[in-house]
Amino acid sequence: MAYINGNDAFSTPITRYYVDIRPHAPVNATRQLTPLRKEEDKLPLLHTLPKETQDVITKYVRKPDRFMSLASALLKHLFIHRTAKIPWSKVKVERTPKPHSRPYWAPPNDWSGKGFEGLEFNVSHQAGMVVLVGCKTPKRTRDARIDYRHDVSIRSPSVINPDPTAVLEADSWIHDDEREDVRIGVDIACTWEPPRTPDLSTQKQLEEWVDIFEEMFSKKEQNDMKYLPVPSPVPSPADIKDADQKTRRFYTYWALKEAYIKMVGEGLLAPWLRELEFRDVPVPTRAKVDEQHMWTILPDQQINRLGVLFKNRNIAHTMHTSLEAFQDTFLVATMTRGVVDHPESDPRWTEIDLFGAIQSCATGNCRCLE
């Protein structure tokens, strides 16, 4: 069927950007509020963004939250600017209707780009880290299927799908000479972010923590997170503890579920969350904290054992999943449909400096449009 991620999927490079805002706005272990009031608190490049985006960013009171929101907006603009090769001032991020407000980019009528129809991307931020994953979307070989009840295409980015299977059902109507929709969801989770993360060093503390999220996870997921043994990483660090591994596994579950619901265009209030169930969840090994080994990625043979069930239907084959670790406390889950990564260069993830590449592009001093 057309929705299976296979040879019929669109082959294109997938962009992966990350920004570490901690050097500019340290994430402290307090909830101290820091209103925007001093010269040194001014947000770099804020003026290069649309007024409505500026208003959203400056509503945050904590400095780290403002910087993460700023970095998220700047990464979207950078990705569109570089990939579509349009001036920074002409970048416009589209959004699906509320309450989901899913971002995407559709080319303007006078756009002269070739080879792709638009851009699909998703962002996530947590504890001072901001990530973006994005790619081009393919040109259609024929008109998209139309839902005449609403006179809109069911394949338009602006259409909201009420449950995880809606996209699959829509794609089942696609002819063999059409490509499926490209969808991306990404989530970054942090295993230790005081004061948001409690002490989970005992089994009882972990069980109480998992119980808080009973509306998000199925009974089996909760039971597995609490009691299922976690395979030791290979090689196994001498200081790793079972409680630490179970904490990492909880946040792996969290990142997977967030990435999936973002991929299909829903939110954490989706009524079907407990019916979306992950099985045999592997846990990425901690990455080293040095310039050469900041990322680790789970190999395909481990990812292939991951089960993704919706109403007891196995839908793992309808997407590509990756699980990665950044440094020693961050976990990143990415889910894609309708696209096969065709990397042009290494590294897999590109670090973006707020005062480097972004500033050059935002101020018109880059060569991206050549």
C-alpha positions as CSV (number, residue, x, y, z in Angstrom):
1,M,0.0,0.0,0.0
2,A,1.1,3.5,-0.7
3,Y,1.6,4.5,2.9
4,I,4.3,2.0,3.7
5,N,7.7,3.6,4.0
6,G,9.5,1.7,1.2
7,N,10.9,2.3,-2.3
8,D,7.9,4.5,-3.2
9,A,8.7,7.0,-0.5
10,F,10.2,10.4,-1.5
11,S,14.0,10.3,-1.4
12,T,15.6,13.5,-0.2
13,P,18.1,14.8,2.3
14,I,16.6,15.2,5.8
15,T,18.0,18.3,7.6
16,R,18.7,18.1,11.3
17,Y,19.6,21.3,13.2
18,Y,20.2,21.9,16.9
19,V,20.9,24.9,19.0
20,D,22.2,25.0,22.5
21,I,21.0,28.2,24.2
22,R,22.5,27.4,27.6
23,P,25.6,29.5,27.0
24,H,23.3,32.5,26.4
25,A,20.6,31.7,29.0
26,P,21.7,29.1,31.6
27,V,18.9,26.8,32.7
28,N,19.0,27.2,36.4
29,A,17.6,24.8,39.0
30,T,15.1,27.5,40.1
31,R,11.9,28.9,38.8
32,Q,13.1,32.5,39.2
33,L,11.3,34.9,36.9
34,T,13.4,37.3,34.9
35,P,11.4,39.9,33.0
36,L,12.9,41.4,29.9
37,R,14.3,44.6,31.2
38,K,18.0,44.9,30.8
39,E,20.1,45.6,27.8
40,E,21.9,42.3,28.2
41,D,18.5,40.5,28.2
42,K,17.7,41.7,24.7
43,L,17.1,38.8,22.3
44,P,19.5,38.6,19.3
45,L,17.8,38.8,15.9
46,L,14.3,39.2,17.3
47,H,13.7,42.1,15.1
48,T,14.3,40.0,12.0
49,L,11.2,37.9,12.7
50,P,7.5,38.8,11.9
51,K,5.8,41.0,14.6
52,E,3.4,38.2,15.6
53,T,6.3,35.8,16.2
54,Q,8.1,38.5,18.3
55,D,5.0,38.8,20.4
56,V,4.8,35.1,21.1
57,I,8.5,35.0,22.1
58,T,8.4,38.0,24.4
59,K,5.4,36.7,26.3
60,Y,7.7,34.2,28.0
61,V,9.0,35.5,31.4
62,R,11.9,33.2,32.1
63,K,15.0,34.0,30.0
64,P,15.7,30.4,29.0
65,D,12.1,30.0,27.7
66,R,12.4,33.2,25.7
67,F,15.7,32.0,24.2
68,M,14.3,28.5,23.3
69,S,11.3,30.1,21.7
70,L,13.5,32.5,19.8
71,A,15.9,29.7,18.6
72,S,12.9,27.6,17.5
73,A,11.6,30.5,15.3
74,L,15.0,31.3,13.9
75,L,15.7,27.6,13.0
76,K,12.4,27.4,11.1
77,H,13.3,30.6,9.2
78,L,16.9,29.3,8.5
79,F,15.6,26.0,7.2
80,I,13.1,27.6,4.8
81,H,15.6,30.3,3.7
82,R,18.4,27.8,3.0
83,T,16.3,25.0,1.4
84,A,13.8,27.1,-0.7
85,K,16.5,29.7,-1.4
86,I,14.3,32.7,-0.7
87,P,15.3,35.9,1.1
88,W,15.0,35.9,4.9
89,S,12.5,38.8,4.8
90,K,10.2,36.8,2.5
91,V,10.1,33.6,4.7
92,K,6.6,32.9,6.0
93,V,5.8,30.0,8.3
94,E,2.3,28.6,7.7
95,R,0.3,26.9,10.4
96,T,-2.6,24.5,10.4
97,P,-5.8,25.7,12.2
98,K,-5.9,25.8,16.0
99,P,-5.7,24.1,18.4
100,H,-2.9,22.2,16.7
101,S,-1.1,25.0,14.8
102,R,1.2,22.6,13.0
103,P,3.9,24.5,11.1
104,Y,4.7,24.0,7.4
105,W,5.8,26.0,4.4
106,A,4.0,26.3,1.1
107,P,5.6,28.2,-1.8
108,P,4.1,31.5,-2.9
109,N,2.5,31.8,-6.3
110,D,5.5,33.5,-7.8
111,W,8.0,31.0,-6.5
112,S,10.3,29.6,-9.2
113,G,11.8,26.6,-7.3
114,K,11.9,23.2,-9.0
115,G,11.8,19.6,-7.9
116,F,9.7,20.0,-4.8
117,E,6.4,21.3,-3.7
118,G,7.0,22.6,-0.2
119,L,8.7,22.0,3.1
120,E,7.8,19.8,6.0
121,F,9.5,20.4,9.4
122,N,9.0,20.0,13.1
123,V,10.7,21.5,16.1
124,S,11.1,20.6,19.8
125,H,12.9,22.2,22.8
126,Q,13.6,21.2,26.3
127,A,16.1,22.2,29.0
128,G,18.1,24.6,26.8
129,M,18.3,22.4,23.7
130,V,16.3,23.2,20.5
131,V,16.1,20.8,17.6
132,L,14.6,21.0,14.1
133,V,14.1,18.1,11.6
134,G,12.9,19.0,8.1
135,C,12.9,18.0,4.4
136,K,11.4,18.9,1.0
137,T,8.0,17.5,0.0
138,P,7.5,16.0,-3.5
139,K,5.5,17.4,-6.4
140,R,2.3,15.6,-7.0
141,T,1.9,13.5,-10.1
142,R,-1.9,14.1,-10.1
143,D,-4.4,16.1,-8.2
144,A,-4.8,15.2,-4.5
145,R,-7.9,13.4,-3.4
146,I,-10.6,15.9,-2.5
147,D,-13.1,15.6,0.3
148,Y,-16.1,17.2,-1.3
149,R,-17.9,17.6,2.0
150,H,-15.5,20.3,2.9
151,D,-14.1,21.1,-0.5
152,V,-10.5,20.7,0.7
153,S,-7.8,18.2,-0.1
154,I,-7.5,15.5,2.6
155,R,-3.8,15.6,1.8
156,S,-3.3,19.4,2.5
157,P,-1.1,20.3,5.4
158,S,-4.0,22.4,6.7
159,V,-6.2,19.4,7.3
160,I,-6.4,18.1,10.8
161,N,-6.6,14.3,11.2
162,P,-8.7,13.2,14.2
163,D,-6.8,10.0,15.0
164,P,-3.5,8.2,14.1
165,T,-5.2,6.1,11.4
166,A,-6.7,9.0,9.4
167,V,-3.5,9.6,7.5
168,L,-3.2,5.9,6.7
169,E,-6.8,5.7,5.5
170,A,-6.4,8.8,3.3
171,D,-3.2,7.4,1.8
172,S,-4.9,4.1,1.0
173,W,-6.9,6.1,-1.7
174,I,-3.8,7.1,-3.5
175,H,-3.1,5.7,-6.9
176,D,0.2,3.8,-7.4
177,D,1.7,6.6,-9.4
178,E,1.3,9.1,-6.6
179,R,3.6,9.6,-3.6
180,E,2.3,9.6,-0.1
181,D,2.3,12.6,2.1
182,V,5.6,13.5,3.9
183,R,5.2,13.9,7.7
184,I,7.8,14.5,10.4
185,G,7.6,14.6,14.1
186,V,10.4,15.1,16.6
187,D,10.7,15.4,20.3
188,I,13.6,16.1,22.6
189,A,13.4,15.0,26.3
190,C,15.7,15.6,29.2
191,T,16.2,13.0,31.9
192,W,17.4,15.5,34.5
193,E,16.0,19.0,34.6
194,P,15.6,20.3,38.2
195,P,13.1,21.3,39.5
196,R,10.8,19.8,36.9
197,T,12.4,16.3,37.2
198,P,11.9,14.8,40.6
199,D,14.3,12.3,42.3
200,L,13.6,8.9,40.7
201,S,16.4,7.0,42.4
202,T,14.1,4.4,44.0
203,Q,11.5,2.0,42.6
204,K,8.7,3.6,44.6
205,Q,9.6,7.1,43.3
206,L,9.6,5.9,39.8
207,E,6.2,4.1,40.2
208,E,4.6,7.3,41.7
209,W,6.0,9.3,38.8
210,V,4.7,7.0,36.1
211,D,1.3,6.9,37.8
212,I,1.0,10.7,37.3
213,F,0.8,10.2,33.5
214,E,-1.9,7.5,33.4
215,E,-3.9,9.5,30.9
216,M,-1.0,9.4,28.4
217,F,0.2,5.8,28.7
218,S,-1.7,2.5,28.5
219,K,-1.7,0.1,31.4
220,K,0.8,-2.1,29.7
221,E,3.1,0.8,28.9
222,Q,2.9,1.9,32.6
223,N,3.6,-1.7,33.8
224,D,6.6,-2.1,31.4
225,M,8.1,1.2,32.4
226,K,7.8,0.3,36.1
227,Y,8.8,-3.4,36.2
228,L,10.3,-4.7,32.9
229,P,14.1,-5.1,33.2
230,V,16.1,-2.7,31.1
231,P,18.9,-4.4,29.1
232,S,22.3,-3.1,30.1
233,P,24.0,-0.9,27.5
234,V,27.0,-2.4,25.7
235,P,29.6,-1.5,26.8
236,S,28.0,-1.0,30.3
237,P,29.3,2.0,32.2
238,A,30.4,1.1,35.8
239,D,28.3,3.8,37.4
240,I,25.0,3.0,35.6
241,K,22.1,2.0,37.9
242,D,18.9,0.2,37.2
243,A,16.9,3.3,38.4
244,D,18.8,5.5,36.0
245,Q,18.1,3.2,33.1
246,K,14.4,3.0,34.0
247,T,14.3,6.8,34.1
248,R,15.9,7.0,30.7
249,R,13.4,4.5,29.4
250,F,10.5,6.5,30.7
251,Y,11.7,9.6,28.8
252,T,12.3,7.4,25.7
253,Y,8.6,6.4,25.9
254,W,7.7,10.0,26.3
255,A,9.7,11.2,23.4
256,L,8.4,8.5,21.1
257,K,4.7,9.3,21.9
258,E,5.3,13.0,21.5
259,A,7.1,12.5,18.1
260,Y,4.3,10.3,16.9
261,I,1.4,12.6,17.8
262,K,3.3,15.6,16.3
263,M,3.9,13.6,13.1
264,V,0.1,13.0,12.6
265,G,-0.7,16.6,13.7
266,E,-2.3,16.1,17.1
267,G,-1.4,17.1,20.6
268,L,-1.1,15.6,24.1
269,L,-4.9,16.1,24.6
270,A,-5.7,13.6,21.8
271,P,-8.4,11.3,23.1
272,W,-6.6,8.2,21.7
273,L,-3.3,8.5,23.5
274,R,-3.7,5.4,25.7
275,E,-4.7,3.4,22.6
276,L,-1.3,4.3,20.9
277,E,1.0,1.8,22.6
278,F,4.7,1.2,22.3
279,R,6.3,-2.2,22.9
280,D,9.9,-3.4,23.4
281,V,11.2,0.1,23.7
282,P,15.0,0.3,23.4
283,V,17.0,2.9,25.3
284,P,19.7,4.9,23.6
285,T,23.1,4.7,25.3
286,R,24.4,8.0,26.8
287,A,26.6,9.9,24.5
288,K,30.0,11.1,25.6
289,V,30.3,14.8,26.6
290,D,33.1,15.8,24.2
291,E,33.2,17.5,20.8
292,Q,33.6,14.3,18.9
293,H,31.0,12.1,20.5
294,M,28.0,14.2,21.5
295,W,25.5,12.0,19.7
296,T,24.7,8.3,19.7
297,I,22.0,6.6,17.5
298,L,20.4,3.2,18.0
299,P,21.1,0.8,15.2
300,D,18.3,-0.4,12.9
301,Q,18.3,-3.9,14.4
302,Q,17.2,-2.5,17.7
303,I,14.7,0.0,16.2
304,N,13.2,-2.8,14.1
305,R,12.1,-4.6,17.3
306,L,10.1,-1.6,18.5
307,G,6.4,-2.2,18.4
308,V,3.9,0.6,17.6
309,L,0.3,-0.5,18.1
310,F,-2.9,1.5,17.7
311,K,-6.0,-0.3,18.9
312,N,-3.9,-3.5,18.8
313,R,-3.1,-2.9,15.1
314,N,0.7,-3.0,14.4
315,I,1.5,0.2,12.5
316,A,5.2,0.3,13.0
317,H,5.8,-0.4,9.3
318,T,4.0,2.8,8.3
319,M,6.9,5.0,9.6
320,H,10.6,5.3,10.1
321,T,11.7,5.8,13.7
322,S,15.0,6.9,15.1
323,L,16.1,7.2,18.7
324,E,19.2,9.1,19.6
325,A,21.0,10.4,22.7
326,F,22.7,13.8,23.0
327,Q,25.3,14.2,25.7
328,D,24.3,12.3,28.9
329,T,20.8,13.6,29.7
330,F,19.0,14.3,26.3
331,L,17.0,11.8,24.2
332,V,15.6,12.6,20.8
333,A,12.9,10.6,19.0
334,T,12.1,11.3,15.3
335,M,9.3,9.7,13.2
336,T,8.9,10.2,9.5
337,R,6.4,9.0,6.9
338,G,6.6,9.2,3.1
339,V,10.3,10.1,3.0
340,V,13.6,8.2,2.8
341,D,16.7,10.1,4.0
342,H,19.3,10.6,1.3
343,P,22.1,12.4,3.2
344,E,24.4,14.7,1.2
345,S,27.0,15.0,3.9
346,D,28.1,14.3,7.5
347,P,27.6,15.0,10.3
348,R,24.0,13.8,10.8
349,W,23.2,16.7,13.1
350,T,24.4,20.3,12.5
351,E,24.9,22.6,15.4
352,I,23.7,26.1,14.6
353,D,25.2,29.2,16.4
354,L,22.8,32.0,17.1
355,F,25.5,34.5,16.5
356,G,27.1,32.7,13.5
357,A,25.2,31.2,10.6
358,I,21.8,32.5,11.6
359,Q,23.0,36.1,12.0
360,S,24.6,36.0,8.6
361,C,21.4,34.8,6.9
362,A,19.1,37.0,8.9
363,T,21.0,40.1,8.0
364,G,21.5,39.3,4.4
365,N,25.2,38.6,4.6
366,C,25.1,35.0,3.5
367,R,25.5,33.3,0.1
368,C,22.6,30.9,0.5
369,L,20.7,32.3,-2.5
370,E,23.5,31.8,-5.0
